[in-house]
């Protein structure tokens, strides 16, 4: 039997985490599934489950700040419905709106999405494209790192025992041409077969592309970004970028059976997302 | 209340407010909990089993193995193919088969006990593909069967298909395939059993309580009267609750332990340890003349029953009978084979093989239309079966042949959609059609239903029926029929349902048979009750030859004048004489068995017909298909309850969308609803149900059935629509991302 503790404030939460045997619960949309599986297979449940969902530090949401901040405990539903998020971080709003079901979005959090480290996590791919940095606290102090540094493999992070993700900062508000694309096996409540986060600026000086559910860990497609920086906006460039994205994918993952689908899908979904991001900036289709 | 009106469903409020206690919810404080120990591989030989460690787990009361079964450890719905071992007996025939049963004071203890049982298994060679299973030298799934791995081969031979094909102006030849599908009923299997006065009482979810009673008696080695089965409220079946599931385990444990026991499958167990829809591979050759009239259809069908027969015989025969679709086909050669493999078993699921063959016969109609340059709807209309024409089995249908009406109802919608198709940079739309016919009730065998009606001295009227209500609405419809016949309101009739002590056998709630067959049995019981009351009235009046009429609670002399009696006076009179006012009814559809060599005969008394039209949009960047609209025209004979009919149609369409686009059970990788996808509300098309009422002479007030027909045309219509959108025939289901993307890229590569 696990004990369930609702942390009243951050120092208390850090103190409990410091003892080293607590698992964090925020929305619980991943943890509850793990706990059920543990119960059915007679595996030990974690001795302590620490609820961080009421910590004010994790609820902070400042998308319009000079350094935008999104608390780890902010739910997807809040991200998809907050007008300030839609204005300043549309990528995150779009990604949040495509997570699971409304029920899942009302309880699932962006911090949990990253900490669970599923390669298909929609929120994680969006944060990666935004170049977000995770703010992490423990009894030893604070640290910051990029999403790519934080998540290293499926369900693996560099979080040390005792650490809590407080939230994510974005260095500067990224440009407005932002598109999040997701492909699942049905219209809703599906795990991404692939997801893609793109932001473009009118000069194509700082394009950012992250492709999810295709690699073991979050990944910016820097070769594709370079191609875009050096190209002329238009259909040919978007097509070439799509092909380069697929090339990147097969270079990293090889021609596994899933590539028969994913390679053409990455090509096409990337091309379309770039087309739409450019349109969002007012460019011609 | 008029017949055909939308009576509120019996039990609807309890379901909506969460008060209903389903089989899964049965169980009280102090019940023991049962959990199966399942083999982690198969086929395999059980080298040893040590359950002492399980008995050492606190709370574990007992571990049962096959040796504890007092009776026959071979069960199954079809009497000639009972082969399913509920606890493995030396051999594990498929992965996940139960090898032991743990009873404990709590679910947690039972789970821990089940994990503690040490089972040593030695791999045996297995076969997992039906074609390989039928090849010479394949490992035998049941070594004792003289026919080897072939469960059944059914042929339908009419005319000379080869000769007719040779003479045909156009021929189309193609292969079709469809995988296994899980029912995914909302309620997982569950129930409770206890022992009382030398009998075992089992209350569980089921589609067929009287069958359960017989098989449980066999299992325990006792007479059926030592077993009472009560149907718990059942949260969906779709064929998945036709086989017994938890019932034998409940009965076995209650019998030995003399304590109340409870069992409830997890979603994973429902996936692993209940039947799936049979997968089919189908090879068709169809011919037509210059005008588009079908000349012949030749079909080779192969399916996989898995490790046990379950409903395999029925599915094999029904698939063969329906293989050519609802069309006039003068020359037919169908061969359908069903093989055993070491897969988990397949069984009944909404449509019994007909949804599978419909994919093929409709794909063939589209291919013929393309070859002939004809409109697919016109081609179907030209070939649609009409009254006084013969089916593939040579059965001439006299009434209730409503396919042309269904197609005509669809026509304006179909034409509007075809003219309004949009194709953009990243999407393409298409329209497809699906037609079907479906024989009501079991194929070429007697499948009677019985019912009773009673007029109690206090004025209440009771309908006794063995019909299992699963959510399909039989409680409501049967009560409506009884009320209509007696001139009462449905609410005036109490229902006593699904209890082997109090009701008699109505057969399974399957094969879309209960409205037609049990509906007729209920009407027969109502007629007999009326006769009993009128006879009583004549005796009371001392006028033996008086011409009387029952009108609700009054008995009138025919012709208008003369005497009027209240039924309660008659009831009081009969009660004073100690006579029960209870009458039975029975109905068995008129049929002939199929000729074993040619499959010719009259396998069903009535057929439902339907045509559906689907509008889809394919996302050509991702391969994801959205079914935007479905119009569904169904000839139901007569809608007894319009809302229930529309509910069946909408639900069937949804299930068909799942089958068409995303559902495919793969042992080991789709083990619950997280990785086996069924459609969500966001995947639902807008459905336009169109009710066609072409009366069936033998039906209750002309009614047939709609439960399975609702599903059957959807997947073919969706497949046809996607084919049209992409310009390539889509003949393998489901149309998942991979298959659609392959078609998109292949089509583009082939463009000049």
Interface residues (C-beta under 8 A of the other chain):
Chain A: X33 X39 X40 X41 X42 X101 X183 X184 X185 X186 X187 X188 X189 X190 X193 X260 X261 X264 X265 X268 X269 X271 X272 X275 X285
Chain B: X108 X111 X112 X115 X266 X268 X425 X426 X620 X621 X622 X623 X624 X626 X661 X662 X674 X677 X679 X680 X681 X682 X683 X736 X737 X738 X741 X742 X744 X745
